[in-house]
Amino acid sequence: MTKKIGIDIGGTFTDVIILNETTGEVEADKVLSTPKDPAKAVIDYIREKLPDMEEVSLLVHGTTVATNAVVEVKGAKLGLITTEGHRDRLDIQRTNWLRMYDVTYQKPTPLIPRMLRREVAGRTLYDGKILNPLNKVEIIQTARELVEIHRVEGICICFLNSYVNPAQEQEAKAIIKQKFPEVYVVTSSETLAEVLEYERFSTTVISAFLMPEMDRYLARLENFFKQRGFPKERFMIMQGNGGMVNSSIAREMAGYTVESGPAGGVIGSQYLAGLKGIQDIITLDMGGTTTDVCLIRNGQPYVTLDYKVAGHPMRFPLLDIYSIGAGGGSIAWIDEVGGLHVGPQSAGAHPGPACYGLGGEEPTISDAHVILGRLIPDTPLGGKIGVKYDLAEKAVNKIASYYKISTEEAATTIIKIANDNMLNALGVISVEKGIAPHLYTLVVYGGAGPIHGGALMKRLNIRKCIIPSLPGCHSALGLVTSDIKHDYVRSILQPTVAVDIDLVHEIYQSLAEKAKAVLRAEAVQDKDIIIEYKCDMRYIGQAYVPVIIPFSWHAPKDRQVFKTEETFRRVHQELYKHAGEQPTEIISLRLSAIGKVEKPALSLGTRATEAKPRVNRKTVYFEDVDRFVKCDTYERHELPIGFSFEGPAVVYQMDTTVLVYSGQRATIDKFGNIVLEENNG
């Protein structure tokens, strides 16, 4: 067993990385995604390219199945059983609007319609005491109506204050499972034992909504692997928190797989930057449908609890990835008043951009690049699809004709709008957090990212940009360099000055024991287990999302809370530029359990050689001079470690195209990355 495989399903391509653990060598491949049946692309590839899986020690999969199911509302038919008086919690939601000044804004439609929500009389108080016991007969009658009359696949149990005392939710679940064992039953206390009723309800509903679809999807892959002699114990799924879990666990905790593909790219960037000793980076992943950006500070990516899937809040800890509809397949379109837009609609894998020749007719970002001479006609993208200039020209002419401009001017405008959209996204994760992006290193990847990286670098005055050796498959590489990770939370809601430190230790130790048991079941040795203690803290009276900070677990017990509060004030100052001496409170205790996985030394670069790579000449449009210029072109596989050249230039490879602008110098580092830097003479 000497190989690790990473498979990442994107909107257009499914990317595959095969890492040789002995040599560190990496092979990459791309196949067209199959959106109607995502598993098909994976199964077909393995059947054709990996007939022998005995040498595979680990297969890690990043998937869009969970995210797409919520966005497209194609999950399970669910029922909800809740506390009397709280049937409409999913409708009421919060008073804030996601788009404050949009008078047409409507709150997201609940994933469980009102007719499938039921109330029962049991009631738990804020302190965990039982006010009214459950009525077993009422629970059975309610569940029978949902299952036998409305034919629900699953039932969510969301009781008030169950994060303090889960007893009534557990009792109701046991009653329902005994009578209806074939039905999925999900409780809010098992899913998210955290304060904030609507967010807990919503997170539970999303997880349950995804569970049957993910269960069937992963079961199909597990059965396929079993037929090929590959045990499911070695089949792992990437999570949105940047860690992987065994597929069996992912089937039960489907919500954690949201944004798993983009998370792989962030972890891969964190790993590559770490090899170069770089701690502060901004990642930009531009694929066929979206651009995903994330900020990594002091070697750690930002994590958010304020995440929404199609408007529905989900409070699992996820990497703070901001996404916009800007990819190679993003469609340029004209609105009713004559304004030009690019995205968020995408041509996707089918029919794809017009230049693919697969039936697409709308102008896309990829078509604009073809017009601007950046993609070579008839040269296969991803080794699969040859682009057609005449088809790209016909599509982009739709924009040119409307505005009565040349095809080239229309193409340049499409690219400029796309770049502006990406600059806005980069500002959201940096400038809006009080961070100056020019102090960070930009890491650009995805099939479409490197063709935009140099321009974004110039616009942001960033001094260095790293383009990985296999940018089009970089997210898949991140999958095989990730660790196993599990997150747990328990709310306590106590003023800091009056925290029951014995209760805090009791909760942390309980969570740690649970986490270690799960990791051991995933074959992680105790020496490879790392436990991270965190908590949510805020000033008393604050209403917004609290700050997640490390809990000072290793300080003396009587100083732990004081040290933690010191950390809170420092972090609050960093995030919001102010920190007072007002009293604080701890909202929730968090624990992350990490199973460290050995990282092989990557061998991504081409050996140094005395032979110089071939240099061709081509006419290409560059934004900085706003015209077509003659420039050098290179084939990336011919560029040896240490080779350096200046822009303007273009580098072609199987999974992407790289533009190097005037005033920029490109160097191949020892890991095979292209490092773009401002040339100071």
ZAMARGU-4260 file (C-alpha; in steps of 0.2 Angstrom, whole numbers, plus 5000, padded with zeros to 4 digits):
<rodrens>
0) 5000/5000/5000 | 5010/5015/4994 | 4997/5027/4986 | 4985/5040/4993 | 4971/5046/4981
5) 4962/5062/4982 | 4946/5065/4972 | 4938/5082/4971 | 4921/5084/4962 | 4920/5102/4954
10) 4906/5110/4944 | 4915/5106/4928 | 4929/5094/4931 | 4932/5080/4943 | 4950/5081/4949
15) 4961/5066/4954 | 4978/5066/4963 | 4988/5050/4965 | 5002/5053/4978 | 5016/5040/4979
20) 5020/5039/4998 | 5037/5031/4995 | 5044/5043/4982 | 5033/5059/4985 | 5029/5059/4966
25) 5011/5066/4961 | 5001/5061/4946 | 4986/5072/4942 | 4971/5069/4930 | 4954/5077/4926
30) 4938/5070/4920 | 4922/5079/4916 | 4910/5079/4931 | 4893/5071/4930 | 4881/5083/4939
35) 4866/5072/4937 | 4875/5057/4945 | 4891/5063/4954 | 4896/5046/4959 | 4897/5041/4941
40) 4913/5051/4937 | 4922/5043/4952 | 4917/5026/4948 | 4920/5027/4929 | 4938/5034/4933
45) 4943/5021/4945 | 4936/5007/4935 | 4946/5013/4920 | 4962/5020/4928 | 4964/5011/4944
50) 4960/4992/4941 | 4971/4987/4956 | 4967/4996/4972 | 4978/4985/4984 | 4992/4998/4984
55) 4980/5012/4989 | 4982/5016/5008 | 4969/5030/5008 | 4956/5037/4997 | 4950/5055/5002
60) 4935/5062/4993 | 4929/5080/4992 | 4911/5082/4986 | 4898/5095/4981 | 4884/5083/4984
65) 4879/5091/5001 | 4880/5109/4996 | 4871/5106/4980 | 4857/5096/4988 | 4852/5111/4999
70) 4854/5124/4985 | 4843/5114/4974 | 4831/5108/4988 | 4834/5090/4983 | 4835/5082/5000
75) 4824/5071/5011 | 4806/5074/5015 | 4806/5077/5033 | 4795/5080/5048 | 4798/5091/5063
80) 4793/5087/5081 | 4796/5102/5093 | 4791/5110/5109 | 4773/5117/5111 | 4773/5135/5104
85) 4788/5133/5093 | 4781/5126/5077 | 4784/5142/5068 | 4802/5144/5073 | 4809/5140/5056
90) 4797/5153/5048 | 4801/5167/5060 | 4820/5165/5059 | 4829/5181/5064 | 4824/5199/5061
95) 4839/5203/5051 | 4839/5203/5032 | 4854/5195/5022 | 4852/5209/5010 | 4848/5225/5020
100) 4843/5237/5006 | 4835/5225/4995 | 4816/5228/4996 | 4813/5212/4986 | 4822/5201/4998
105) 4812/5186/5005 | 4818/5175/5019 | 4823/5157/5014 | 4809/5145/5013 | 4811/5132/5027
110) 4816/5115/5021 | 4802/5107/5031 | 4785/5115/5027 | 4773/5120/5041 | 4761/5106/5037
115) 4775/5093/5042 | 4779/5101/5059 | 4771/5096/5075 | 4771/5101/5093 | 4771/5091/5109
120) 4768/5095/5127 | 4785/5091/5135 | 4795/5106/5141 | 4813/5108/5148 | 4817/5125/5157
125) 4833/5136/5153 | 4842/5128/5168 | 4839/5110/5162 | 4825/5106/5174 | 4810/5096/5167
130) 4794/5107/5168 | 4782/5095/5159 | 4786/5077/5155 | 4784/5069/5138 | 4768/5060/5134
135) 4773/5043/5125 | 4756/5041/5117 | 4757/5058/5110 | 4774/5055/5103 | 4769/5039/5095
140) 4753/5047/5087 | 4763/5062/5080 | 4776/5051/5073 | 4764/5039/5065 | 4755/5053/5057
145) 4771/5060/5049 | 4777/5043/5044 | 4761/5034/5038 | 4751/5048/5032 | 4764/5060/5025
150) 4777/5047/5021 | 4792/5057/5028 | 4809/5049/5027 | 4816/5057/5042 | 4810/5066/5058
155) 4819/5080/5067 | 4817/5082/5085 | 4821/5100/5091 | 4815/5104/5109 | 4818/5120/5118
160) 4833/5121/5129 | 4839/5103/5124 | 4857/5109/5123 | 4856/5110/5143 | 4847/5094/5145
165) 4845/5082/5131 | 4835/5069/5140 | 4818/5073/5132 | 4825/5073/5115 | 4833/5056/5118
170) 4817/5049/5125 | 4807/5054/5110 | 4820/5047/5098 | 4820/5030/5107 | 4801/5030/5106
175) 4801/5034/5088 | 4815/5022/5083 | 4806/5008/5092 | 4790/5010/5083 | 4798/5015/5066
180) 4815/5009/5064 | 4816/5012/5046 | 4815/5031/5048 | 4830/5043/5050 | 4828/5052/5067
185) 4840/5066/5071 | 4840/5076/5087 | 4846/5094/5089 | 4856/5090/5105 | 4866/5076/5096
190) 4868/5088/5081 | 4873/5104/5089 | 4872/5106/5108 | 4872/5124/5108 | 4862/5140/5112
195) 4853/5150/5099 | 4836/5140/5096 | 4834/5145/5077 | 4852/5141/5072 | 4851/5125/5082
200) 4835/5120/5073 | 4841/5125/5056 | 4858/5116/5058 | 4848/5100/5063 | 4836/5101/5049
205) 4850/5104/5036 | 4860/5089/5043 | 4844/5078/5042 | 4839/5085/5025 | 4856/5079/5018
210) 4857/5063/5027 | 4847/5051/5016 | 4855/5058/5000 | 4873/5057/5007 | 4869/5040/5015
215) 4864/5033/4998 | 4878/5042/4988 | 4892/5036/5000 | 4884/5018/5002 | 4885/5017/4983
220) 4904/5021/4983 | 4907/5010/4998 | 4899/4995/4989 | 4909/4999/4973 | 4925/4999/4983
225) 4920/4983/4992 | 4918/4974/4975 | 4936/4980/4971 | 4943/4974/4988 | 4945/4991/4995
230) 4939/4992/5013 | 4928/5006/5018 | 4939/5010/5033 | 4952/5018/5021 | 4938/5028/5012
235) 4938/5046/5020 | 4927/5061/5016 | 4933/5079/5017 | 4923/5090/5029 | 4921/5109/5028
240) 4931/5111/5044 | 4947/5106/5034 | 4948/5089/5041 | 4943/5072/5035 | 4932/5058/5043
245) 4928/5040/5039 | 4914/5038/5026 | 4903/5029/5039 | 4904/5044/5050 | 4900/5056/5036
250) 4884/5047/5032 | 4878/5051/5049 | 4884/5069/5050 | 4881/5074/5032 | 4881/5093/5037
255) 4899/5093/5040 | 4903/5089/5022 | 4896/5105/5016 | 4910/5115/5007 | 4922/5100/5008
260) 4929/5103/4990 | 4934/5121/4993 | 4941/5116/5010 | 4953/5104/5002 | 4961/5118/4992
265) 4963/5129/5008 | 4972/5115/5017 | 4983/5111/5002 | 4988/5129/5001 | 4991/5129/5020
270) 5003/5114/5018 | 5012/5121/5003 | 5015/5138/5011 | 5021/5129/5027 | 5034/5120/5017
275) 5040/5137/5011 | 5039/5145/5029 | 5025/5157/5024 | 5012/5159/5038 | 5001/5173/5030
280) 4992/5169/5014 | 4976/5173/5004 | 4970/5158/4994 | 4960/5160/4978 | 4952/5145/4970
285) 4944/5148/4953 | 4936/5133/4945 | 4923/5131/4932 | 4908/5138/4942 | 4914/5148/4957
290) 4929/5157/4965 | 4932/5153/4983 | 4943/5164/4993 | 4950/5161/5011 | 4962/5170/5023
295) 4976/5160/5032 | 4984/5170/5046 | 4999/5164/5057 | 4997/5147/5048 | 4979/5144/5052
300) 4964/5147/5041 | 4950/5158/5048 | 4935/5147/5055 | 4917/5153/5055 | 4901/5148/5063
305) 4891/5161/5053 | 4889/5151/5038 | 4873/5150/5027 | 4868/5137/5014 | 4856/5145/5002
310) 4851/5157/5016 | 4849/5144/5030 | 4861/5146/5044 | 4872/5131/5049 | 4883/5133/5064
315) 4895/5119/5062 | 4913/5126/5062 | 4918/5128/5044 | 4933/5136/5036 | 4929/5154/5032
320) 4928/5152/5013 | 4919/5166/5004 | 4912/5161/4987 | 4906/5170/4972 | 4899/5165/4955
325) 4914/5168/4945 | 4922/5153/4936 | 4928/5148/4919 | 4910/5144/4914 | 4902/5160/4921
330) 4890/5167/4908 | 4891/5185/4903 | 4874/5192/4901 | 4865/5209/4899 | 4851/5214/4911
335) 4835/5223/4906 | 4842/5240/4907 | 4858/5236/4897 | 4870/5232/4910 | 4883/5219/4908
340) 4886/5206/4921 | 4897/5190/4923 | 4890/5176/4933 | 4883/5169/4944 | 4875/5158/4931
345) 4887/5145/4924 | 4888/5134/4909 | 4895/5121/4920 | 4901/5104/4914 | 4886/5102/4902
350) 4885/5111/4890 | 4900/5121/4896 | 4907/5136/4888 | 4904/5139/4869 | 4922/5136/4865
355) 4921/5118/4872 | 4910/5113/4857 | 4898/5103/4868 | 4883/5113/4864 | 4885/5129/4875
360) 4881/5145/4866 | 4882/5158/4879 | 4898/5169/4881 | 4908/5164/4896 | 4924/5169/4904
365) 4933/5155/4895 | 4927/5161/4879 | 4933/5178/4882 | 4951/5171/4886 | 4950/5162/4869
370) 4947/5178/4860 | 4961/5187/4869 | 4973/5174/4863 | 4976/5166/4880 | 4970/5149/4877
375) 4977/5140/4861 | 4963/5133/4849 | 4962/5114/4848 | 4974/5112/4863 | 4965/5101/4876
380) 4960/5109/4892 | 4962/5097/4906 | 4969/5085/4893 | 4951/5082/4888 | 4943/5096/4878
385) 4950/5106/4864 | 4944/5124/4863 | 4937/5131/4847 | 4940/5149/4842 | 4925/5151/4830
390) 4913/5145/4843 | 4920/5157/4856 | 4919/5171/4844 | 4901/5168/4839 | 4896/5168/4858
395) 4906/5184/4863 | 4899/5192/4847 | 4882/5193/4856 | 4889/5205/4868 | 4899/5215/4855
400) 4884/5217/4844 | 4873/5223/4858 | 4886/5237/4863 | 4892/5240/4845 | 4910/5236/4849
405) 4923/5224/4843 | 4923/5206/4849 | 4940/5209/4857 | 4933/5224/4867 | 4918/5213/4873
410) 4931/5200/4879 | 4941/5212/4888 | 4926/5219/4897 | 4920/5202/4902 | 4937/5199/4910
415) 4938/5216/4918 | 4921/5213/4926 | 4926/5195/4932 | 4942/5202/4940 | 4932/5216/4949
420) 4921/5203/4956 | 4935/5193/4962 | 4944/5209/4970 | 4927/5212/4979 | 4928/5194/4986
425) 4946/5196/4992 | 4941/5213/5000 | 4927/5204/5010 | 4940/5192/5018 | 4954/5204/5021
430) 4950/5223/5020 | 4933/5221/5029 | 4942/5212/5043 | 4955/5226/5045 | 4968/5216/5036
435) 4979/5224/5022 | 4980/5211/5008 | 4996/5218/5001 | 5005/5211/5017 | 5000/5193/5012
440) 5005/5181/4999 | 4992/5176/4986 | 4990/5157/4982 | 4980/5155/4966 | 4974/5138/4959
445) 4959/5130/4951 | 4959/5127/4932 | 4954/5146/4929 | 4964/5154/4944 | 4981/5156/4937
450) 4976/5165/4921 | 4969/5179/4933 | 4982/5178/4947 | 4995/5190/4940 | 4982/5204/4936
455) 4974/5202/4954 | 4991/5203/4961 | 4995/5219/4952 | 4978/5227/4957 | 4981/5223/4976
460) 4999/5228/4976 | 5003/5210/4982 | 5022/5207/4981 | 5021/5188/4979 | 5010/5175/4971
465) 5012/5156/4972 | 5004/5145/4959 | 5005/5127/4964 | 5013/5114/4952 | 4996/5106/4949
470) 4984/5121/4951 | 4969/5113/4942 | 4970/5098/4954 | 4976/5108/4969 | 4960/5105/4980
475) 4962/5086/4977 | 4980/5087/4983 | 4974/5096/4999 | 4963/5081/5002 | 4978/5069/5004
480) 4988/5081/5015 | 4974/5084/5027 | 4972/5077/5045 | 4957/5068/5053 | 4946/5081/5063
485) 4931/5081/5073 | 4923/5096/5082 | 4912/5096/5097 | 4902/5109/5107 | 4892/5111/5123
490) 4885/5128/5128 | 4886/5133/5147 | 4881/5152/5147 | 4890/5158/5163 | 4898/5175/5167
495) 4917/5173/5167 | 4918/5179/5185 | 4907/5165/5191 | 4912/5151/5180 | 4910/5134/5187
500) 4928/5128/5183 | 4924/5110/5189 | 4909/5109/5177 | 4920/5116/5163 | 4933/5102/5166
505) 4919/5089/5167 | 4912/5095/5150 | 4929/5096/5142 | 4934/5079/5148 | 4918/5071/5143
510) 4920/5078/5125 | 4938/5073/5124 | 4934/5055/5129 | 4921/5054/5116 | 4933/5062/5103
515) 4947/5050/5107 | 4935/5035/5106 | 4930/5040/5088 | 4948/5043/5083 | 4954/5027/5089
520) 4940/5018/5079 | 4947/5027/5064 | 4964/5018/5068 | 4972/5034/5075 | 4986/5030/5088
525) 4985/5040/5104 | 5002/5048/5100 | 4994/5056/5085 | 4979/5063/5094 | 4979/5082/5097
530) 4965/5090/5107 | 4962/5108/5105 | 4952/5117/5118 | 4942/5133/5113 | 4927/5143/5119
535) 4915/5156/5113 | 4916/5172/5124 | 4908/5189/5122 | 4905/5205/5133 | 4889/5203/5143
540) 4875/5212/5134 | 4882/5209/5116 | 4870/5202/5104 | 4881/5197/5089 | 4891/5181/5086
545) 4904/5178/5100 | 4923/5177/5097 | 4930/5159/5097 | 4946/5159/5106 | 4958/5146/5113
550) 4954/5141/5131 | 4969/5141/5142 | 4968/5123/5146 | 4987/5121/5151 | 4987/5135/5163
555) 4985/5132/5182 | 4967/5127/5185 | 4963/5143/5195 | 4971/5154/5182 | 4963/5146/5166
560) 4947/5157/5165 | 4958/5173/5169 | 4970/5169/5155 | 4956/5165/5143 | 4948/5181/5146
565) 4965/5190/5143 | 4965/5181/5126 | 4948/5187/5122 | 4951/5205/5125 | 4967/5204/5114
570) 4958/5195/5100 | 4943/5207/5101 | 4955/5221/5099 | 4963/5213/5083 | 4946/5209/5076
575) 4936/5225/5080 | 4949/5237/5084 | 4943/5240/5102 | 4942/5230/5118 | 4935/5237/5135
580) 4936/5231/5153 | 4917/5227/5154 | 4912/5210/5161 | 4912/5195/5149 | 4903/5178/5148
585) 4907/5161/5141 | 4894/5155/5129 | 4900/5138/5124 | 4914/5126/5126 | 4922/5119/5110
590) 4934/5105/5107 | 4943/5100/5091 | 4950/5082/5091 | 4964/5080/5077 | 4971/5064/5071
595) 4988/5068/5063 | 4992/5060/5047 | 5010/5058/5041 | 5014/5070/5027 | 5026/5063/5014
600) 5039/5074/5006 | 5031/5080/4990 | 5041/5079/4974 | 5032/5090/4962 | 5046/5099/4953
605) 5056/5095/4937 | 5075/5091/4940 | 5087/5105/4936 | 5094/5103/4919 | 5107/5112/4908
610) 5095/5111/4893 | 5084/5127/4892 | 5065/5125/4889 | 5058/5129/4872 | 5052/5146/4870
615) 5038/5151/4858 | 5030/5167/4853 | 5012/5172/4853 | 5001/5187/4853 | 4991/5189/4869
620) 4981/5203/4877 | 4987/5210/4894 | 4976/5221/4904 | 4991/5232/4911 | 4995/5239/4894
625) 4977/5236/4887 | 4983/5229/4870 | 4989/5213/4862 | 5008/5210/4863 | 5020/5198/4857
630) 5026/5187/4872 | 5036/5172/4876 | 5026/5155/4879 | 5032/5140/4889 | 5026/5122/4893
635) 5026/5120/4911 | 5033/5102/4911 | 5049/5108/4903 | 5053/5121/4916 | 5066/5115/4928
640) 5068/5120/4947 | 5077/5136/4948 | 5072/5142/4931 | 5067/5161/4930 | 5059/5172/4917
645) 5051/5189/4915 | 5034/5194/4909 | 5025/5197/4898 | 5024/5178/4896 | 5012/5163/4896
650) 5014/5146/4903 | 5003/5132/4897 | 5000/5115/4906 | 4988/5101/4906 | 4976/5109/4919
655) 4978/5128/4918 | 4986/5143/4909 | 4997/5156/4919 | 4999/5174/4913 | 5015/5183/4919
660) 5013/5202/4917 | 5026/5215/4913 | 5036/5219/4929 | 5034/5202/4936 | 5047/5188/4937
665) 5042/5170/4938 | 5053/5157/4946 | 5051/5138/4948 | 5054/5134/4966 | 5060/5117/4973
670) 5043/5111/4975 | 5038/5115/4957 | 5027/5130/4961 | 5028/5145/4950 | 5032/5160/4961
675) 5027/5177/4954 | 5036/5192/4961 | 5037/5210/4957 | 5053/5213/4948 | 5062/5227/4956
680) 5076/5227/4943
</rodrens>
